[in-house]
Amino acid sequence: MHTTPIASSALDFGMLHVLASQIEDEIDKRPVDRPMSKPSRDHVDALTGLPNRRLLQMLMDAELASARQRNEALSVCLINLDGFKHINEAHGSAVGDEVLQVIAGRLRDAVRRKDLVTHLGGDEFAIILRNRLQPEACNRVLDRIRAPIRTSSLVHTLTASMGITCYPEDDEDADALLHHAYQAMYSAKETGKNGYCRFDPKLHHSRRKRLAVAREVKLALSRQQLELFYQPKIDYRHDTVSGFEGLLRWRRPSGDILPPDCFLPAIENSWLDIELGKYVIDRALAALDWIVQRGLPYSISVNVNPSSLLDSGFIDHLHQALARQKRDLAGRLTLEILESTSPHEEMEAIVVNVQACLRLGLQLSLDDFGTGQSSLSYLRTFPTQKIKIDRSFVIGMLDNPEDEAIVAAIIGLSKSFNRRVVAEGVENGAIEARLKTLGCDLGQGFYYSPALPFEEAMAWADAYSKRRH
């Protein structure tokens, strides 16, 4: 990160802020035996003028002693900026530094003089408050961060994920409290970012379980225990197998086969999630190579989450994986894009990478359309060839007029945008017949077949073609 020092007055302000806080403590609670040492420049972050991680660790015990003496609560708040990595990568570290300086000033203005704001490094800040942090105060801090930031070149919009823990109810040890704040922040990230989460021992236990599962997934990936099963898609106009969706399965050494909802949540939005996405691409391309080599007309679609589309390494992997193929497979591979609640800065990066996928010749589809808050925005923003209606609407459409109306509306809207429509969740012939009447293009579901290992899926498709013709 770019670390050109800011004006010395800001450094002095940071040191004076800490020193004033210490003096106030000494005046208010002289019985407490705490040596008062003047902070040096080594204790102040040169970029923001805020106390740094080193000083935070020095002061935590002192702040806890003060709270204990006064019989008061103490809150530790850990803040991580969502999407800051993209600003650094897209616009350079100098612009990133400007953003951090603005955020530092806003956080300092959002709290009282006796509270302590620190810059831990990179996109992380911590606040120590001499009371219990109330929801309105959390929202006030997050609102300050969300406000547009004008740098020398652009206007940026950021959100933040905040973790909160309190003394004495959560713990009385400084290191433990800081650890709890981190755990709560990670929980805020995992529940959609752009918000705050209070430390909860149950959530902490749940996170430990997720980390254990993530370690197992990492090992399973290295041992190639993860594989794609293939569920067919039926072209309603021609009554043929159009292609397959590749769905991840974990074949355990015990012989058990686990569906993705048993393990993917444990690695969501992590580097392992991105690595698994690359693995899925490689497996799908290997299957397509087999299909094309035998002159079969099938395509394959795979799910791609927003974290992969934010990662330049994933796009590079796509390019390299396609370049390694002896045959042109790009037009046979469809990326099903999952809707995201990413902040504006991240959405811009996703759009750029989606356009890069199109330039590679890949097909794109909007997955689970209609379930998110910004489906219409996605339809306008992403130049996809297909739209997939979420199974929750399809399954209930015969019994619930509202579900049928939603399905009909999505099909009509898709036709207006010249997109083909795929319905997942086709469970019986009556649903199939109604979808055909409404003008749906393709269907997918257990009425035709569950997801099968590759060889079985190919055999099923061959039998379907012979049975229908």
MARKENU-895643 format. One line per 3 residues: number of its first residue (from 1); their letters; for each residue x, y, z of C-alpha. Coordinates in Angstrom, 3 decimals. Example, Ala and Ser with C-alpha at 12.3 -4.5 7.8 and 13.67 -1.06 7.14 Angstrom:
BEGIN
1) as) 12.300/-4.500/7.800  13.670/-1.060/7.140 $
END
This chain:
BEGIN
1) mht) 0.000/0.000/0.000  1.126/3.548/-0.769  2.351/5.108/2.477 $
4) tpi) 3.342/8.695/1.752  3.159/10.389/5.190  0.497/13.016/5.653 $
7) ass) 1.178/16.358/7.262  2.870/16.256/10.646  -0.066/18.138/12.169 $
10) ald) -2.194/15.033/11.633  0.404/12.891/13.367  0.487/15.373/16.220 $
13) fgm) -3.314/15.280/16.351  -3.238/11.514/16.678  -0.734/11.626/19.520 $
16) lhv) -2.567/14.480/21.261  -5.843/12.577/20.992  -4.374/9.569/22.772 $
19) las) -2.503/11.650/25.324  -5.622/13.683/26.145  -7.556/10.468/26.652 $
22) qie) -4.907/9.178/29.036  -4.797/12.445/31.006  -8.572/12.436/31.344 $
25) dei) -8.363/8.936/32.793  -5.674/9.908/35.268  -7.685/12.877/36.518 $
28) dkr) -10.895/10.874/36.855  -9.473/7.737/38.492  -6.201/8.339/40.251 $
31) pvd) -6.485/5.219/42.441  -5.907/3.001/39.412  -2.250/2.108/39.107 $
34) rpm) -1.543/2.658/35.429  1.686/4.239/34.199  1.057/7.057/31.758 $
37) skp) 3.493/7.062/28.867  3.518/9.613/26.094  2.810/7.985/22.721 $
40) srd) 5.568/8.270/20.159  5.362/8.555/16.391  5.870/4.788/16.275 $
43) hvd) 2.425/4.488/17.832  0.606/6.627/15.247  -0.282/5.542/11.718 $
46) alt) 1.587/7.790/9.281  -1.176/7.639/6.670  -4.251/8.507/8.737 $
49) glp) -2.835/10.165/11.847  -4.725/7.646/13.986  -3.260/5.440/16.719 $
52) nrr) -2.017/2.190/15.186  -2.386/-1.488/16.104  0.666/-1.362/18.360 $
55) llq) -0.810/1.435/20.451  -4.224/-0.223/20.519  -2.693/-3.319/22.078 $
58) mlm) -0.860/-1.156/24.625  -3.996/0.741/25.620  -6.546/-2.075/25.731 $
61) dae) -5.483/-3.275/29.188  -5.459/0.304/30.447  -8.930/0.974/29.056 $
64) las) -10.228/-2.194/30.681  -8.688/-1.173/34.008  -10.422/2.183/33.687 $
67) arq) -13.773/0.557/32.913  -13.367/-1.833/35.832  -12.521/1.042/38.209 $
70) rne) -15.539/3.073/37.096  -17.830/0.037/36.921  -18.591/0.947/33.315 $
73) als) -19.013/-1.000/30.109  -16.508/-0.917/27.280  -17.203/-1.683/23.615 $
76) vcl) -14.660/-2.836/21.061  -15.707/-2.293/17.468  -13.799/-3.803/14.521 $
79) inl) -14.513/-2.286/11.085  -13.519/-3.739/7.720  -14.209/-1.802/4.510 $
82) dgf) -16.141/-3.804/1.909  -14.706/-3.530/-1.583  -11.608/-1.522/-0.695 $
85) khi) -9.370/-4.077/-2.397  -11.031/-3.266/-5.710  -10.307/0.456/-5.317 $
88) nea) -6.615/-0.270/-4.814  -6.493/-2.675/-7.747  -8.555/-0.582/-10.157 $
91) hgs) -7.372/2.933/-9.319  -4.013/2.515/-7.599  -2.782/2.703/-4.028 $
94) avg) -2.559/6.507/-4.053  -6.336/6.734/-4.552  -6.787/4.016/-1.938 $
97) dev) -4.769/6.101/0.513  -7.002/9.117/-0.125  -10.051/6.987/0.648 $
100) lqv) -8.512/5.706/3.899  -7.716/9.246/5.010  -11.322/10.316/4.410 $
103) iag) -12.686/7.284/6.276  -10.311/7.945/9.184  -11.604/11.497/9.489 $
106) rlr) -15.220/10.379/9.361  -14.723/7.765/12.067  -12.963/10.288/14.270 $
109) dav) -15.882/12.704/13.839  -18.451/9.986/14.544  -17.318/9.295/18.126 $
112) rrk) -16.728/11.319/21.285  -13.347/12.748/22.248  -12.913/10.187/24.996 $
115) dlv) -13.425/7.270/22.589  -10.464/5.880/20.673  -10.341/5.344/16.892 $
118) thl) -7.388/3.337/15.558  -6.173/2.247/12.126  -5.062/-1.364/12.319 $
121) ggd) -3.681/-1.338/8.799  -5.028/-1.805/5.286  -8.824/-1.602/5.276 $
124) efa) -9.305/-2.270/9.002  -10.124/0.166/11.793  -10.990/-0.361/15.451 $
127) iil) -12.908/1.824/17.890  -12.885/1.562/21.681  -15.937/3.210/23.225 $
130) rnr) -16.505/3.809/26.911  -20.062/2.516/26.920  -22.198/-0.138/25.271 $
133) lqp) -22.495/0.572/21.590  -26.160/1.042/20.729  -27.733/0.147/17.344 $
136) eac) -28.284/3.797/16.445  -24.589/4.515/17.014  -23.630/1.549/14.808 $
139) nrv) -25.866/2.803/12.038  -24.478/6.315/12.409  -20.927/5.047/11.890 $
142) ldr) -21.954/2.920/8.900  -23.844/5.852/7.369  -20.725/8.015/7.636 $
145) ira) -18.733/5.374/5.780  -21.392/4.926/3.072  -21.424/8.586/2.088 $
148) pir) -19.783/9.175/-1.338  -16.043/9.844/-1.209  -14.568/12.247/-3.735 $
151) tss) -10.881/11.701/-4.449  -8.634/13.536/-6.874  -9.927/11.400/-9.742 $
154) lvh) -13.298/9.818/-8.962  -16.245/9.525/-6.599  -16.303/6.236/-4.663 $
157) tlt) -18.987/4.555/-2.576  -17.980/2.066/0.111  -19.767/0.020/2.707 $
160) asm) -18.351/-1.637/5.804  -18.762/-4.751/7.926  -18.606/-4.131/11.665 $
163) git) -18.075/-6.524/14.558  -18.882/-5.503/18.132  -18.029/-7.034/21.493 $
166) cyp) -18.500/-5.668/25.015  -16.809/-5.776/28.417  -17.693/-7.254/30.863 $
169) edd) -20.352/-9.606/29.450  -18.327/-11.065/26.562  -14.928/-11.238/28.269 $
172) eda) -12.549/-9.326/30.540  -9.334/-10.003/28.633  -8.082/-7.528/26.020 $
175) dal) -6.863/-10.114/23.521  -10.049/-12.134/23.851  -12.232/-9.075/23.265 $
178) lhh) -10.310/-8.118/20.147  -10.619/-11.704/18.910  -14.373/-11.639/19.575 $
181) ayq) -14.678/-8.380/17.615  -12.963/-10.028/14.656  -15.294/-13.027/14.873 $
184) amy) -18.322/-10.744/14.902  -16.956/-8.798/11.920  -16.513/-12.033/9.956 $
187) sak) -20.106/-12.919/10.787  -21.208/-9.537/9.417  -19.270/-10.289/6.221 $
190) etg) -20.862/-13.705/5.898  -24.394/-12.357/6.340  -24.117/-9.994/3.387 $
193) kng) -21.676/-7.239/4.401  -22.828/-3.599/4.737  -23.904/-4.028/8.347 $
196) ycr) -22.884/-4.904/11.889  -22.952/-8.026/14.012  -22.764/-8.359/17.793 $
199) fdp) -20.500/-11.096/19.149  -22.498/-14.165/20.070  -20.831/-17.256/21.590 $
202) klh) -23.222/-19.434/19.577  -22.154/-17.695/16.369  -18.547/-18.118/17.444 $
205) hsr) -19.110/-21.850/17.839  -20.881/-21.956/14.475  -17.973/-20.173/12.830 $
208) rkr) -15.515/-22.675/14.315  -17.599/-25.466/12.793  -17.552/-23.704/9.414 $
211) lav) -13.783/-23.350/9.598  -13.488/-27.068/10.314  -15.656/-27.847/7.276 $
214) are) -13.595/-25.434/5.174  -10.424/-27.312/6.118  -12.064/-30.564/5.029 $
217) vkl) -13.163/-29.004/1.723  -9.618/-27.808/1.072  -8.347/-31.336/1.637 $
220) als) -11.113/-32.807/-0.528  -10.203/-30.427/-3.347  -6.553/-31.454/-3.206 $
223) rqq) -7.599/-35.130/-3.303  -10.108/-34.560/-6.132  -13.010/-35.871/-4.065 $
226) lel) -15.204/-33.088/-5.483  -16.901/-33.755/-8.788  -19.641/-32.456/-11.040 $
229) fyq) -22.946/-34.255/-11.437  -24.992/-33.288/-14.489  -28.712/-32.498/-14.609 $
232) pki) -30.243/-32.337/-18.108  -32.074/-29.378/-19.619  -34.844/-30.095/-22.108 $
235) dyr) -35.484/-27.859/-25.117  -39.282/-27.594/-25.236  -39.478/-26.482/-28.845 $
238) hdt) -37.561/-29.455/-30.242  -38.103/-31.942/-27.381  -34.364/-32.627/-27.194 $
241) vsg) -31.653/-32.558/-24.562  -30.157/-29.089/-24.915  -27.417/-29.542/-22.340 $
244) feg) -26.675/-29.989/-18.661  -26.051/-28.014/-15.520  -22.905/-29.148/-13.733 $
247) llr) -23.692/-29.356/-10.017  -20.965/-29.874/-7.451  -20.962/-32.960/-5.240 $
250) wrr) -18.542/-34.146/-2.556  -17.887/-37.871/-2.692  -16.665/-38.705/0.806 $
253) psg) -14.227/-41.591/1.443  -17.105/-43.280/3.299  -19.044/-43.377/0.030 $
256) dil) -21.508/-40.675/1.074  -22.235/-38.031/-1.556  -22.894/-34.568/-0.138 $
259) ppd) -24.798/-31.835/-2.009  -23.275/-28.339/-2.152  -25.471/-26.823/0.565 $
262) cfl) -23.666/-29.092/3.050  -20.261/-27.508/2.430  -20.311/-24.445/0.160 $
265) pai) -21.622/-22.051/2.872  -18.455/-22.804/4.887  -16.200/-21.351/2.175 $
268) ens) -18.437/-18.625/0.743  -16.571/-15.454/-0.312  -13.194/-16.950/0.602 $
271) wld) -10.107/-17.646/-1.505  -11.051/-21.335/-1.368  -14.412/-20.473/-2.920 $
274) iel) -12.575/-18.908/-5.864  -10.209/-21.885/-6.188  -13.181/-24.225/-6.193 $
277) gky) -14.743/-22.113/-8.948  -11.622/-22.611/-11.062  -11.783/-26.354/-10.416 $
280) vid) -15.421/-26.441/-11.562  -14.485/-24.649/-14.796  -11.742/-27.198/-15.478 $
283) ral) -14.078/-30.144/-14.869  -16.795/-28.671/-17.075  -14.337/-28.051/-19.922 $
286) aal) -13.054/-31.629/-19.666  -16.640/-32.885/-19.983  -17.306/-30.566/-22.927 $
289) dwi) -14.193/-31.786/-24.696  -15.533/-35.351/-24.464  -18.940/-34.193/-25.747 $
292) vqr) -17.598/-32.219/-28.707  -15.133/-34.954/-29.644  -18.083/-37.315/-30.125 $
295) glp) -20.126/-34.856/-32.130  -22.828/-34.386/-29.497  -24.731/-31.071/-29.410 $
298) ysi) -24.844/-30.539/-25.638  -23.726/-27.478/-23.692  -22.847/-27.248/-19.993 $
301) svn) -23.642/-24.517/-17.488  -21.995/-23.947/-14.108  -22.700/-21.547/-11.268 $
304) vnp) -20.365/-18.597/-10.738  -20.618/-16.527/-7.573  -19.856/-12.795/-7.288 $
307) ssl) -16.600/-13.355/-5.381  -15.193/-15.198/-8.406  -16.312/-12.460/-10.782 $
310) lds) -14.535/-9.929/-8.572  -11.269/-11.831/-8.759  -8.979/-11.022/-11.690 $
313) gfi) -7.221/-14.363/-11.150  -10.467/-16.207/-11.887  -10.878/-14.386/-15.211 $
316) dhl) -7.242/-15.111/-16.077  -7.848/-18.774/-15.266  -10.863/-18.833/-17.593 $
319) hqa) -8.783/-17.376/-20.415  -5.921/-19.825/-19.878  -8.217/-22.844/-19.461 $
322) lar) -9.965/-22.088/-22.758  -6.643/-21.475/-24.512  -5.397/-24.922/-23.442 $
325) qkr) -8.263/-26.692/-25.206  -7.675/-28.269/-28.610  -11.270/-27.465/-29.584 $
328) dla) -13.313/-24.280/-29.400  -15.436/-24.881/-26.308  -16.260/-21.338/-25.169 $
331) grl) -19.615/-21.195/-26.942  -20.704/-24.429/-25.227  -19.968/-23.202/-21.681 $
334) tle) -22.529/-21.057/-19.868  -21.748/-19.205/-16.637  -24.829/-18.906/-14.425 $
337) ile) -24.373/-15.672/-12.488  -25.759/-15.570/-8.974  -27.268/-12.295/-7.836 $
340) sts) -25.161/-10.281/-5.400  -25.734/-7.565/-2.808  -22.277/-6.171/-3.534 $
343) phe) -21.719/-2.416/-3.101  -21.527/-0.157/-6.140  -17.732/-0.298/-6.427 $
346) eme) -17.782/-4.099/-6.552  -20.679/-4.182/-9.004  -18.659/-2.057/-11.425 $
349) aiv) -15.832/-4.604/-11.262  -18.265/-7.500/-11.756  -19.692/-5.845/-14.878 $
352) vnv) -16.178/-5.339/-16.293  -15.319/-9.005/-15.724  -18.652/-10.184/-17.148 $
355) qac) -17.838/-8.271/-20.319  -14.426/-9.980/-20.351  -16.225/-13.355/-20.225 $
358) lrl) -18.335/-12.366/-23.219  -15.218/-11.423/-25.168  -13.920/-14.936/-24.511 $
361) glq) -17.025/-16.260/-26.268  -18.717/-17.650/-23.151  -22.486/-17.746/-22.720 $
364) lsl) -24.072/-16.087/-19.679  -27.256/-16.726/-17.723  -28.893/-14.974/-14.761 $
367) ddf) -29.513/-17.618/-12.095  -32.442/-17.753/-9.630  -34.054/-14.766/-11.324 $
370) gtg) -36.783/-13.064/-9.305  -35.512/-13.945/-5.831  -33.189/-10.972/-5.268 $
373) qss) -33.840/-7.322/-4.600  -32.111/-6.140/-7.764  -33.127/-8.715/-10.389 $
376) lsy) -34.411/-6.062/-12.794  -31.208/-4.088/-12.414  -29.236/-7.238/-13.230 $
379) lrt) -31.381/-7.832/-16.315  -30.553/-4.348/-17.548  -26.873/-4.421/-16.552 $
382) fpt) -25.703/-7.870/-17.641  -25.831/-8.806/-21.350  -26.822/-12.424/-20.724 $
385) qki) -28.303/-14.822/-23.260  -30.511/-16.724/-20.798  -32.540/-16.198/-17.640 $
388) kid) -33.268/-19.006/-15.194  -36.490/-18.808/-13.179  -35.973/-19.847/-9.571 $
391) rsf) -37.421/-23.231/-8.694  -39.426/-21.812/-5.763  -41.788/-20.109/-8.238 $
394) vig) -41.953/-23.060/-10.646  -42.723/-25.724/-8.035  -45.666/-23.771/-6.627 $
397) mld) -47.101/-22.357/-9.839  -49.977/-24.863/-10.170  -51.219/-24.307/-6.619 $
400) npe) -50.416/-20.633/-6.170  -51.773/-18.121/-8.717  -49.203/-15.557/-7.584 $
403) dea) -46.319/-17.920/-8.381  -47.799/-18.613/-11.810  -48.207/-14.884/-12.415 $
406) iva) -44.550/-14.323/-11.488  -43.415/-17.105/-13.837  -45.538/-15.701/-16.670 $
409) aii) -44.219/-12.185/-16.022  -40.584/-13.326/-16.037  -41.109/-15.216/-19.304 $
412) gls) -42.757/-12.177/-20.891  -40.055/-9.841/-19.621  -37.326/-12.150/-20.881 $
415) ksf) -38.875/-12.278/-24.332  -38.955/-8.479/-24.380  -35.210/-8.493/-23.713 $
418) nrr) -34.664/-11.253/-26.291  -33.420/-13.722/-23.671  -34.126/-17.445/-23.578 $
421) vva) -35.848/-18.724/-20.435  -34.899/-21.787/-18.381  -37.252/-23.038/-15.659 $
424) egv) -35.761/-25.154/-12.890  -37.897/-27.180/-10.526  -39.977/-29.046/-13.131 $
427) eng) -41.333/-31.828/-10.916  -44.169/-33.270/-13.005  -45.835/-33.312/-16.402 $
430) aie) -48.467/-30.750/-15.423  -45.797/-28.157/-14.638  -44.059/-28.952/-17.919 $
433) arl) -47.296/-28.507/-19.872  -48.042/-25.162/-18.227  -44.512/-23.874/-18.865 $
436) ktl) -44.808/-24.794/-22.534  -48.118/-22.926/-22.749  -46.514/-19.831/-21.207 $
439) gcd) -43.699/-19.913/-23.775  -40.808/-21.163/-21.643  -37.829/-22.310/-23.723 $
442) lgq) -36.143/-24.935/-21.533  -36.977/-26.999/-18.468  -34.879/-28.681/-15.808 $
445) gfy) -35.924/-30.775/-12.836  -36.568/-34.181/-11.282  -39.415/-34.849/-13.720 $
448) ysp) -36.665/-35.565/-16.226  -33.723/-36.661/-14.103  -31.745/-35.833/-10.978 $
451) alp) -28.135/-34.747/-11.362  -26.061/-37.766/-12.398  -22.382/-38.656/-12.693 $
454) fee) -21.081/-37.759/-16.151  -21.188/-41.240/-17.718  -24.714/-41.866/-16.413 $
457) ama) -25.879/-38.461/-17.632  -24.579/-39.181/-21.138  -26.310/-42.562/-21.138 $
460) wad) -29.550/-40.945/-19.952  -29.391/-38.337/-22.735  -28.816/-41.036/-25.337 $
463) ays) -31.785/-43.031/-24.053  -33.990/-39.906/-24.001  -33.159/-39.144/-27.626 $
466) krr) -33.938/-42.708/-28.711  -37.171/-42.793/-26.703  -38.458/-39.507/-28.110 $
469) h) -37.438/-40.181/-31.680 $
END
